Amino acid sequence: RAARRALAEQLNFPPLLAFTDAKVAPFKPSSSLGAPLPPNVKLVTLTSNYADIHDGQLLLRLSHLYGAGEHPTLSQPATVDLSQ
């Protein structure tokens, strides 16, 4: 089940980059995470679109990929430490 779920996520919801016509510095891939996300957690949104009205803060949304009882281990609660 876990392999099928991971494959479905990759096929149906691949990472999406958004672009603009604005003059910006060249993109340099980087990671703000100190450790990889758990296998049952997915990054949904990371944006600065609302930073101007929220004192420069970013919007971060994570999603748990499994419902309760769907998988013996991957449906358990996950912890992500954003302080690292």
C-alpha positions as CSV (number, residue, x, y, z in Angstrom):
1,R,0.0,0.0,0.0
2,A,2.7,2.5,0.9
3,A,4.5,2.1,-2.4
4,R,1.3,2.5,-4.3
5,R,0.4,5.6,-2.3
6,A,3.8,7.2,-2.9
7,L,3.6,6.4,-6.6
8,A,0.1,7.9,-6.8
9,E,1.4,11.1,-5.1
10,Q,4.3,11.4,-7.6
11,L,2.0,10.8,-10.6
12,N,-1.0,12.9,-9.6
13,F,0.6,15.7,-7.6
14,P,4.1,16.3,-8.9
15,P,6.0,19.4,-7.5
16,L,4.9,22.6,-9.3
17,L,7.1,25.6,-9.8
18,A,5.5,28.9,-10.4
19,F,7.2,31.6,-12.5
20,T,6.9,35.3,-13.0
21,D,7.9,37.9,-15.6
22,A,9.5,40.0,-12.8
23,K,13.2,40.5,-12.7
24,V,14.5,38.2,-10.0
25,A,17.8,36.7,-9.1
26,P,18.6,33.3,-10.7
27,F,17.0,30.4,-8.8
28,K,19.4,28.4,-6.7
29,P,18.0,25.1,-5.3
30,S,18.1,25.0,-1.6
31,S,16.4,23.4,1.4
32,S,15.2,25.2,4.5
33,L,14.6,21.9,6.3
34,G,17.3,20.5,8.6
35,A,16.1,17.0,7.9
36,P,13.9,15.2,5.3
37,L,10.1,15.2,5.9
38,P,8.8,11.9,7.3
39,P,7.6,9.6,4.5
40,N,3.9,10.2,5.5
41,V,4.2,14.0,5.2
42,K,4.1,16.1,2.1
43,L,4.9,19.7,1.4
44,V,1.8,21.4,0.0
45,T,2.6,25.1,0.0
46,L,5.6,27.3,0.7
47,T,5.0,30.9,-0.4
48,S,5.9,34.4,0.4
49,N,2.7,35.8,-1.3
50,Y,1.3,37.1,1.9
51,A,4.6,38.3,3.5
52,D,3.8,42.0,2.9
53,I,0.8,41.9,5.1
54,H,2.2,39.4,7.7
55,D,5.5,41.0,8.7
56,G,7.6,39.0,6.2
57,Q,6.3,35.6,7.4
58,L,6.0,32.7,4.9
59,L,3.0,30.5,4.5
60,L,3.9,26.8,5.0
61,R,1.3,24.0,4.6
62,L,2.1,20.3,5.2
63,S,-0.2,17.4,4.6
64,H,-0.4,14.0,6.2
65,L,-0.8,11.4,3.4
66,Y,-2.6,8.6,5.2
67,G,-5.9,8.4,6.9
68,A,-6.4,6.8,10.3
69,G,-6.0,3.0,10.0
70,E,-5.0,3.1,6.4
71,H,-1.5,1.8,7.0
72,P,-0.1,0.1,10.2
73,T,2.8,2.6,10.6
74,L,2.4,5.4,8.0
75,S,-1.0,6.4,9.3
76,Q,0.4,7.2,12.7
77,P,0.8,10.8,13.7
78,A,3.9,12.5,12.4
79,T,6.1,15.2,13.9
80,V,8.0,17.8,11.9
81,D,10.5,20.0,13.8
82,L,10.7,23.3,12.0
83,S,13.3,24.8,14.4
84,Q,16.2,22.8,12.9
